Each structure stands twice: as structure tokens, then as C-alpha cells.
């Protein structure tokens, strides 16, 4: 089992936020990415952060977006579409979306609308 599975989302969220804010993106945009992927809107996301949900718990409760399978590309040298472990794949989907947000990609493309 990977250490990240037992890591709290709340411990990683500030790192995601710092990464996107350094690139001129906002907390609202980050939260929109979280909501699109997991179904957790602002208050629901905040509840999970406050409760200390691990990544395993967080994604167990999430309603993964039907278009999540459209997320492709490389994170940490691994293609997200080739990851066998379902939980690790969901975590890497989130990492990929945060990377795209930080790189300045348009929200319509990040959220697989166009």
C-alpha cells in the first residue's frame, strides 16, 4: 500500500493551493477542479479537509466525474491512463488537473468540456 493512501487530503491541499497561486490561479479555481473530479463542492470539500479524511477515505466517498477517464498524460513519469490501482489513478487524476491549472490551461479544457 502506498503512503499517499493514508495521507490526509488536508495536508496536501495547501501544497496544491500554493502551486496554483504561484502561477496566478485562485483557490476558487482549485476548488472547482476538486468539485468537478470528486463531486465535493466548497462546503463538502471543506468538511472533508476539516475531518482529516485520508486520500483513501476521500475518494471512497467521492462521486468521480463520468469524464474523468478523459484525463490523460504523465504525472511523476507515469501515464495516468496506464495506472492499474484504481485509488492511485484517482489521486494522479487530481495531480494532473492541478498541474494543468498551474500551467495556465483554460478551465474548459481542464474540466474536459471542450
N, C-alpha and C positions, 0 to 999 in steps of 0.2 A: 504494500500500500504506500502511496506517495504521501510525503509530509504535507503537501498542499491541501490534501483532503481534510485534514484536521486543523488547518489554519483558519482563523476566523476571517470572514469577509471584511469585518470592521478594521482588522489590522492591515489589510491590503488596500482598502478603499482610499485612504489618504494618499497612498503612493500613486494610484490611478489618477486621482484628482490633481496632484502636483504635476504629474506628467502632462496632462491635457492643459492645465492652466499655464504652464511654462510655454506652451505653444499657442496661447491666445484663445483657447477654448474655455467654456464655462462649466460650472458644476451642473447647471440645468441640462446642458448637452450630454454630460456624462450620465446623469440620472435618466435622460431619455434613452440612451443606449442600453442601460440596465433594464429599463422598463420594457423596451422592445424585445430584448432577448429573453427575459425571465417572466414578464407579466407583473412584476412588482413596481407599482407606481411610487411616487415620492414617499407617502406615509408608510406604505407596506415595506419599501426598501429600508426606510429609517428604523422601523420596528425590528427588522432582521439584523441590522447593524447594532442596534441597542441591545438586542438579546444575545449577541455574541455567537450568532449562527456560524458554524464552520462551512466551508465550501460544500462538503457532502450534504449537510442539512439544508443549506441554501438552495442547491439545485434539486434536492429531493422534493422541496415544496414548490419549486418554480414550474410554471407552465411555459415550456420552451416554445418560442415563436415557430410557427409552421415553416417559415422561410429560413430558419437557422442553417439548414443544410446547404443553402446557397453561399455560406461563408467559406471561402477557400483562401489558401495562401499559406505562408510559412510563419510560424511563431517559434522562437528558440530553435531554429534549424529543423523543425518538423512540420510537415504539411498537415494542417488541421483536419483535412478531409480523410487522411490516412490513419488517424489515431484510433486504435482499437477499443480502448477503455472509454465507455460512454461518459463517465464523470470527467475524466481528463479532457475529453473532447469538448465538453461544455465549458470547462474552465478556459481552455485555449480559444474557444469561440469568443468568450468575453475579452480575453487578452487581445485577440485580433481586432475586435471592434474598437477597443481603447486605443490600440496602435493607429488604426485608421483615423480616429477622431484627432489624435495628436498630430498626425501628418497633414491635417487640414482638408481631408476628404469631405465632400459635401454630405450633409446628413441624409439626403435622399439615397445616395449610393451606400452609405454605411448601413442604413436600415433596409437595404435591398428593395427599394421602391421603384428604382428606375433600371 
